[in-house]
Amino acid sequence: GKPFLFLWGDRDVQGSAEAFGLWQQALGENALCSFRIYPGLNHLFMPAQEDDSILNVQAAYSRPSSVPAQVSEDLAEWIFQQ
């Protein structure tokens, strides 16, 4: 009975598109579930670089960066609607 917001950056090397799709397929008809995909963002919802992979994930996550405003705005809007 609780709402869920599923977020995924499409450059996430830890959470796959397949896994996100399975959640969406299983729960997509549930009005309590919302799904958002962010192009170009990694697992931390920060911009990924072309050479990022699971092999250099710690280096990728150590780069100074910030979460794009759209992610924060979407999260705040979703919370406000609940």
PyRosetta script that sets phi, psi and omega in degrees:
from pyrosetta import init, pose_from_sequence

init()
pose = pose_from_sequence("GKPFLFLWGDRDVQGSAEAFGLWQQALGENALCSFRIYPGLNHLFMPAQEDDSILNVQAAYSRPSSVPAQVSEDLAEWIFQQ")
pose.set_psi(1, 5.7)
pose.set_omega(1, -179.5)
pose.set_phi(2, -103.5)
pose.set_psi(2, 146.2)
pose.set_omega(2, 178.0)
pose.set_phi(3, -75.2)
pose.set_psi(3, 149.4)
pose.set_omega(3, 177.9)
pose.set_phi(4, -129.1)
pose.set_psi(4, 139.7)
pose.set_omega(4, 173.4)
pose.set_phi(5, -118.5)
pose.set_psi(5, 119.6)
pose.set_omega(5, 178.7)
pose.set_phi(6, -103.6)
pose.set_psi(6, 121.0)
pose.set_omega(6, 178.2)
pose.set_phi(7, -115.4)
pose.set_psi(7, 143.2)
pose.set_omega(7, 177.0)
pose.set_phi(8, -149.7)
pose.set_psi(8, 130.8)
pose.set_omega(8, 172.0)
pose.set_phi(9, -89.3)
pose.set_psi(9, 129.5)
pose.set_omega(9, -173.1)
pose.set_phi(10, -72.9)
pose.set_psi(10, -0.2)
pose.set_omega(10, 173.6)
pose.set_phi(11, -109.5)
pose.set_psi(11, 19.7)
pose.set_omega(11, 178.4)
pose.set_phi(12, -70.7)
pose.set_psi(12, 120.1)
pose.set_omega(12, 179.5)
pose.set_phi(13, -93.1)
pose.set_psi(13, -0.7)
pose.set_omega(13, 179.3)
pose.set_phi(14, -106.3)
pose.set_psi(14, -35.4)
pose.set_omega(14, 177.3)
pose.set_phi(15, -111.7)
pose.set_psi(15, 122.4)
pose.set_omega(15, -172.4)
pose.set_phi(16, -84.6)
pose.set_psi(16, 159.6)
pose.set_omega(16, 173.7)
pose.set_phi(17, -62.1)
pose.set_psi(17, -36.4)
pose.set_omega(17, 179.0)
pose.set_phi(18, -61.3)
pose.set_psi(18, -46.1)
pose.set_omega(18, -180.0)
pose.set_phi(19, -63.0)
pose.set_psi(19, -44.8)
pose.set_omega(19, 178.6)
pose.set_phi(20, -61.2)
pose.set_psi(20, -43.7)
pose.set_omega(20, 179.4)
pose.set_phi(21, -62.4)
pose.set_psi(21, -37.2)
pose.set_omega(21, 178.1)
pose.set_phi(22, -65.4)
pose.set_psi(22, -41.3)
pose.set_omega(22, 175.8)
pose.set_phi(23, -61.5)
pose.set_psi(23, -45.3)
pose.set_omega(23, -177.9)
pose.set_phi(24, -65.2)
pose.set_psi(24, -40.2)
pose.set_omega(24, 178.9)
pose.set_phi(25, -65.2)
pose.set_psi(25, -42.4)
pose.set_omega(25, -177.2)
pose.set_phi(26, -72.7)
pose.set_psi(26, -33.5)
pose.set_omega(26, -172.0)
pose.set_phi(27, -118.5)
pose.set_psi(27, -2.4)
pose.set_omega(27, -173.0)
pose.set_phi(28, -58.1)
pose.set_psi(28, -27.4)
pose.set_omega(28, 179.3)
pose.set_phi(29, -82.5)
pose.set_psi(29, -9.7)
pose.set_omega(29, -178.6)
pose.set_phi(30, -80.0)
pose.set_psi(30, 120.4)
pose.set_omega(30, -177.9)
pose.set_phi(31, -63.6)
pose.set_psi(31, -18.2)
pose.set_omega(31, 179.9)
pose.set_phi(32, -83.3)
pose.set_psi(32, -5.8)
pose.set_omega(32, -176.3)
pose.set_phi(33, -110.5)
pose.set_psi(33, 131.2)
pose.set_omega(33, 176.5)
pose.set_phi(34, -122.7)
pose.set_psi(34, 146.5)
pose.set_omega(34, -177.1)
pose.set_phi(35, -130.2)
pose.set_psi(35, 136.6)
pose.set_omega(35, 177.4)
pose.set_phi(36, -135.5)
pose.set_psi(36, 135.4)
pose.set_omega(36, 175.6)
pose.set_phi(37, -116.5)
pose.set_psi(37, 135.6)
pose.set_omega(37, -178.7)
pose.set_phi(38, -117.9)
pose.set_psi(38, 107.4)
pose.set_omega(38, 179.5)
pose.set_phi(39, -61.9)
pose.set_psi(39, 135.9)
pose.set_omega(39, 173.9)
pose.set_phi(40, 80.7)
pose.set_psi(40, 1.9)
pose.set_omega(40, -178.2)
pose.set_phi(41, -104.6)
pose.set_psi(41, 149.4)
pose.set_omega(41, -178.7)
pose.set_phi(42, -93.0)
pose.set_psi(42, -166.6)
pose.set_omega(42, -177.5)
pose.set_phi(43, -60.5)
pose.set_psi(43, -28.1)
pose.set_omega(43, 180.0)
pose.set_phi(44, -93.7)
pose.set_psi(44, 7.6)
pose.set_omega(44, -178.6)
pose.set_phi(45, 61.1)
pose.set_psi(45, 36.0)
pose.set_omega(45, 173.6)
pose.set_phi(46, -116.8)
pose.set_psi(46, 155.5)
pose.set_omega(46, -178.6)
pose.set_phi(47, -57.7)
pose.set_psi(47, 131.6)
pose.set_omega(47, 177.8)
pose.set_phi(48, -91.7)
pose.set_psi(48, 155.7)
pose.set_omega(48, 173.9)
pose.set_phi(49, -101.4)
pose.set_psi(49, 158.6)
pose.set_omega(49, -175.3)
pose.set_phi(50, -55.4)
pose.set_psi(50, -36.5)
pose.set_omega(50, -176.0)
pose.set_phi(51, -91.8)
pose.set_psi(51, 7.6)
pose.set_omega(51, 178.2)
pose.set_phi(52, -66.1)
pose.set_psi(52, 138.0)
pose.set_omega(52, 177.7)
pose.set_phi(53, -153.8)
pose.set_psi(53, 174.9)
pose.set_omega(53, 177.6)
pose.set_phi(54, -63.5)
pose.set_psi(54, -23.5)
pose.set_omega(54, -179.3)
pose.set_phi(55, -73.0)
pose.set_psi(55, -25.3)
pose.set_omega(55, -179.7)
pose.set_phi(56, -123.8)
pose.set_psi(56, 28.2)
pose.set_omega(56, -173.3)
pose.set_phi(57, -60.8)
pose.set_psi(57, -38.0)
pose.set_omega(57, -179.8)
pose.set_phi(58, -66.5)
pose.set_psi(58, -39.9)
pose.set_omega(58, 176.9)
pose.set_phi(59, -65.6)
pose.set_psi(59, -40.5)
pose.set_omega(59, 179.6)
pose.set_phi(60, -62.7)
pose.set_psi(60, -40.9)
pose.set_omega(60, -178.6)
pose.set_phi(61, -76.7)
pose.set_psi(61, -14.2)
pose.set_omega(61, 179.1)
pose.set_phi(62, -86.1)
pose.set_psi(62, -15.0)
pose.set_omega(62, 179.6)
pose.set_phi(63, -66.0)
pose.set_psi(63, 135.2)
pose.set_omega(63, 175.5)
pose.set_phi(64, -61.2)
pose.set_psi(64, 129.9)
pose.set_omega(64, 179.7)
pose.set_phi(65, -164.5)
pose.set_psi(65, 179.5)
pose.set_omega(65, 176.6)
pose.set_phi(66, -146.6)
pose.set_psi(66, 158.5)
pose.set_omega(66, 178.7)
pose.set_phi(67, -73.5)
pose.set_psi(67, 129.8)
pose.set_omega(67, 178.1)
pose.set_phi(68, -59.7)
pose.set_psi(68, 147.6)
pose.set_omega(68, -177.9)
pose.set_phi(69, -55.9)
pose.set_psi(69, -33.8)
pose.set_omega(69, -177.2)
pose.set_phi(70, -59.4)
pose.set_psi(70, -36.8)
pose.set_omega(70, 179.5)
pose.set_phi(71, -65.2)
pose.set_psi(71, -47.1)
pose.set_omega(71, 179.2)
pose.set_phi(72, -63.2)
pose.set_psi(72, -40.7)
pose.set_omega(72, 179.4)
pose.set_phi(73, -64.8)
pose.set_psi(73, -43.2)
pose.set_omega(73, 178.7)
pose.set_phi(74, -63.5)
pose.set_psi(74, -41.5)
pose.set_omega(74, 179.2)
pose.set_phi(75, -64.3)
pose.set_psi(75, -45.8)
pose.set_omega(75, 179.3)
pose.set_phi(76, -63.0)
pose.set_psi(76, -41.1)
pose.set_omega(76, 178.9)
pose.set_phi(77, -63.8)
pose.set_psi(77, -42.8)
pose.set_omega(77, 179.0)
pose.set_phi(78, -62.7)
pose.set_psi(78, -43.9)
pose.set_omega(78, 178.6)
pose.set_phi(79, -62.0)
pose.set_psi(79, -44.5)
pose.set_omega(79, -178.8)
pose.set_phi(80, -60.7)
pose.set_psi(80, -35.4)
pose.set_omega(80, -178.3)
pose.set_phi(81, -75.1)
pose.set_psi(81, -15.7)
pose.set_omega(81, -177.8)
pose.set_phi(82, -84.2)
pose.dump_pdb("model.pdb")
